[in-house]
Amino acid sequence: MGTILTIITGALSVFNYYYQPHLTLPLHQTISLVAQGLMTFITIIALCAYTGKKVVVDYKVEKPKILTLGFFVALLSTLINLGVVVLLGIKWFGMMKGMYHG
C-alpha cells in the first residue's frame, strides 16, 4: 500500500510542478505550496511505514545490498516530492525570480 501511495503522490507532485506556469495569483501559489508540503509529508510517512522487503543481498559477493523495486520506487518518489517542495518554496520566497517567467 505504501508504494502505491508514494506513486500517487509522486505523480501529483509532478503535475503540481508542471502546472506552476498557470498559477499567477499569489494565493494559488500558496495553496500549491501547502498542497505540495502535505503530499511530501504523506510520502515520507508512507516511506517510513513501508513494510515490504527493502534490500536483497547478492550472495555471490555477500557485501552489496540491492534495493527492491518497491522500496526503490517509494524512495525515488520521496526524493522527487522533496525536490519539488524545495523548488516551490524557493519560488514562493522570491529567491528565484526567473522561474516560469514570473
CYANA upper distance limits for C-alpha pairs under 8 A (distance plus 0.5 A):
  1 MET  CA      5 LEU  CA      6.73
  2 GLY  CA      6 THR  CA      6.66
  2 GLY  CA     46 ALA  CA      5.44
  2 GLY  CA     47 LEU  CA      7.06
  2 GLY  CA     49 ALA  CA      7.53
  2 GLY  CA     50 TYR  CA      6.15
  2 GLY  CA     74 ALA  CA      7.96
  3 THR  CA      7 ILE  CA      6.66
  3 THR  CA     46 ALA  CA      8.05
  3 THR  CA     47 LEU  CA      8.30
  3 THR  CA     50 TYR  CA      8.07
  3 THR  CA     70 GLY  CA      6.54
  3 THR  CA     71 PHE  CA      7.67
  3 THR  CA     73 VAL  CA      7.37
  3 THR  CA     74 ALA  CA      5.82
  4 ILE  CA      8 ILE  CA      6.74
  5 LEU  CA      9 THR  CA      6.71
  5 LEU  CA     43 THR  CA      7.67
  5 LEU  CA     46 ALA  CA      7.46
  6 THR  CA     10 GLY  CA      6.36
  6 THR  CA     43 THR  CA      5.81
  6 THR  CA     46 ALA  CA      7.22
  6 THR  CA     47 LEU  CA      8.05
  6 THR  CA     73 VAL  CA      8.31
  6 THR  CA     74 ALA  CA      6.01
  6 THR  CA     77 SER  CA      6.39
  6 THR  CA     78 THR  CA      7.58
  7 ILE  CA     11 ALA  CA      6.66
  7 ILE  CA     73 VAL  CA      7.85
  7 ILE  CA     74 ALA  CA      7.50
  7 ILE  CA     77 SER  CA      6.88
  8 ILE  CA     12 LEU  CA      6.72
  9 THR  CA     13 SER  CA      6.44
  9 THR  CA     39 MET  CA      6.34
  9 THR  CA     40 THR  CA      8.14
  9 THR  CA     42 ILE  CA      8.36
  9 THR  CA     43 THR  CA      7.14
  9 THR  CA     77 SER  CA      8.11
  9 THR  CA     81 ASN  CA      8.27
 10 GLY  CA     14 VAL  CA      6.79
 10 GLY  CA     77 SER  CA      5.57
 10 GLY  CA     78 THR  CA      7.84
 10 GLY  CA     80 ILE  CA      7.25
 10 GLY  CA     81 ASN  CA      6.70
 11 ALA  CA     15 PHE  CA      6.74
 12 LEU  CA     16 ASN  CA      6.51
 13 SER  CA     17 TYR  CA      6.71
 13 SER  CA     36 GLN  CA      7.05
 13 SER  CA     39 MET  CA      7.84
 13 SER  CA     80 ILE  CA      8.23
 13 SER  CA     81 ASN  CA      6.57
 13 SER  CA     84 VAL  CA      7.48
 14 VAL  CA     18 TYR  CA      6.74
 14 VAL  CA     84 VAL  CA      8.27
 15 PHE  CA     19 TYR  CA      6.50
 16 ASN  CA     20 GLN  CA      6.98
 16 ASN  CA     32 SER  CA      7.57
 16 ASN  CA     36 GLN  CA      8.00
 17 TYR  CA     84 VAL  CA      7.16
 17 TYR  CA     88 LEU  CA      8.38
 19 TYR  CA     23 LEU  CA      7.69
 20 GLN  CA     29 GLN  CA      8.14
 20 GLN  CA    100 TYR  CA      7.98
 21 PRO  CA    100 TYR  CA      5.93
 21 PRO  CA    101 HIS  CA      8.37
 23 LEU  CA     28 HIS  CA      6.40
 23 LEU  CA     29 GLN  CA      6.63
 24 THR  CA     28 HIS  CA      7.70
 24 THR  CA     29 GLN  CA      7.92
 24 THR  CA    102 GLY  CA      8.45
 25 LEU  CA     29 GLN  CA      7.06
 26 PRO  CA     30 THR  CA      6.63
 27 LEU  CA     31 ILE  CA      6.71
 28 HIS  CA     32 SER  CA      6.60
 29 GLN  CA     33 LEU  CA      6.66
 29 GLN  CA     92 TRP  CA      7.57
 30 THR  CA     34 VAL  CA      6.69
 30 THR  CA     92 TRP  CA      7.78
 31 ILE  CA     35 ALA  CA      6.54
 32 SER  CA     36 GLN  CA      6.55
 33 LEU  CA     37 GLY  CA      6.62
 33 LEU  CA     85 VAL  CA      7.35
 33 LEU  CA     88 LEU  CA      6.61
 33 LEU  CA     89 GLY  CA      7.28
 33 LEU  CA     92 TRP  CA      8.25
 34 VAL  CA     38 LEU  CA      6.72
 35 ALA  CA     39 MET  CA      6.69
 36 GLN  CA     40 THR  CA      6.59
 36 GLN  CA     81 ASN  CA      8.03
 36 GLN  CA     84 VAL  CA      8.13
 36 GLN  CA     85 VAL  CA      6.38
 37 GLY  CA     41 PHE  CA      6.66
 37 GLY  CA     85 VAL  CA      6.66
 38 LEU  CA     42 ILE  CA      6.71
 39 MET  CA     43 THR  CA      6.62
 39 MET  CA     81 ASN  CA      7.88
 40 THR  CA     44 ILE  CA      6.68
 40 THR  CA     78 THR  CA      7.42
 40 THR  CA     81 ASN  CA      5.83
 40 THR  CA     82 LEU  CA      6.80
 40 THR  CA     85 VAL  CA      7.87
 41 PHE  CA     45 ILE  CA      6.73
 42 ILE  CA     46 ALA  CA      6.62
 43 THR  CA     47 LEU  CA      6.58
 43 THR  CA     74 ALA  CA      8.47
 43 THR  CA     77 SER  CA      8.08
 43 THR  CA     78 THR  CA      6.33
 43 THR  CA     81 ASN  CA      8.18
 44 ILE  CA     48 CYS  CA      6.66
 44 ILE  CA     78 THR  CA      6.81
 45 ILE  CA     49 ALA  CA      6.59
 46 ALA  CA     50 TYR  CA      6.58
 47 LEU  CA     74 ALA  CA      6.65
 47 LEU  CA     75 LEU  CA      7.40
 47 LEU  CA     78 THR  CA      7.99
 50 TYR  CA     71 PHE  CA      8.15
 52 GLY  CA     70 GLY  CA      8.26
 52 GLY  CA     71 PHE  CA      8.03
 53 LYS  CA     68 THR  CA      7.34
 53 LYS  CA     71 PHE  CA      8.03
 54 LYS  CA     67 LEU  CA      6.27
 54 LYS  CA     68 THR  CA      6.04
 54 LYS  CA     70 GLY  CA      8.35
 54 LYS  CA     71 PHE  CA      6.04
 55 VAL  CA     65 LYS  CA      6.38
 55 VAL  CA     66 ILE  CA      5.83
 55 VAL  CA     67 LEU  CA      4.85
 55 VAL  CA     68 THR  CA      5.87
 56 VAL  CA     65 LYS  CA      6.11
 56 VAL  CA     66 ILE  CA      5.66
 56 VAL  CA     67 LEU  CA      6.72
 56 VAL  CA     68 THR  CA      6.93
 57 VAL  CA     62 GLU  CA      7.00
 57 VAL  CA     63 LYS  CA      7.79
 57 VAL  CA     64 PRO  CA      6.84
 57 VAL  CA     65 LYS  CA      5.20
 57 VAL  CA     66 ILE  CA      6.87
 58 ASP  CA     62 GLU  CA      6.04
 58 ASP  CA     63 LYS  CA      7.67
 58 ASP  CA     64 PRO  CA      6.64
 58 ASP  CA     65 LYS  CA      6.88
 58 ASP  CA     66 ILE  CA      7.89
 67 LEU  CA     71 PHE  CA      6.97
 67 LEU  CA     72 PHE  CA      6.40
 68 THR  CA     72 PHE  CA      6.54
 69 LEU  CA     73 VAL  CA      6.65
 70 GLY  CA     74 ALA  CA      6.81
 71 PHE  CA     75 LEU  CA      6.54
 72 PHE  CA     76 LEU  CA      6.48
 73 VAL  CA     77 SER  CA      6.55
 74 ALA  CA     78 THR  CA      6.73
 75 LEU  CA     79 LEU  CA      6.80
 76 LEU  CA     80 ILE  CA      6.72
 77 SER  CA     81 ASN  CA      6.64
 78 THR  CA     82 LEU  CA      6.66
 79 LEU  CA     83 GLY  CA      6.61
 80 ILE  CA     84 VAL  CA      6.68
 81 ASN  CA     85 VAL  CA      6.67
 82 LEU  CA     86 VAL  CA      6.69
 83 GLY  CA     87 LEU  CA      6.74
 84 VAL  CA     88 LEU  CA      6.57
 85 VAL  CA     89 GLY  CA      6.44
 86 VAL  CA     90 ILE  CA      6.63
 87 LEU  CA     91 LYS  CA      6.73
 88 LEU  CA     92 TRP  CA      6.46
 89 GLY  CA     93 PHE  CA      6.60
 90 ILE  CA     94 GLY  CA      6.87
 90 ILE  CA     95 MET  CA      5.90
 90 ILE  CA     96 MET  CA      6.64
 91 LYS  CA     95 MET  CA      6.46
 91 LYS  CA     96 MET  CA      5.70
 91 LYS  CA     97 LYS  CA      7.46
 91 LYS  CA     99 MET  CA      7.50
 97 LYS  CA    101 HIS  CA      8.07
 97 LYS  CA    102 GLY  CA      6.68
 98 GLY  CA    102 GLY  CA      6.49
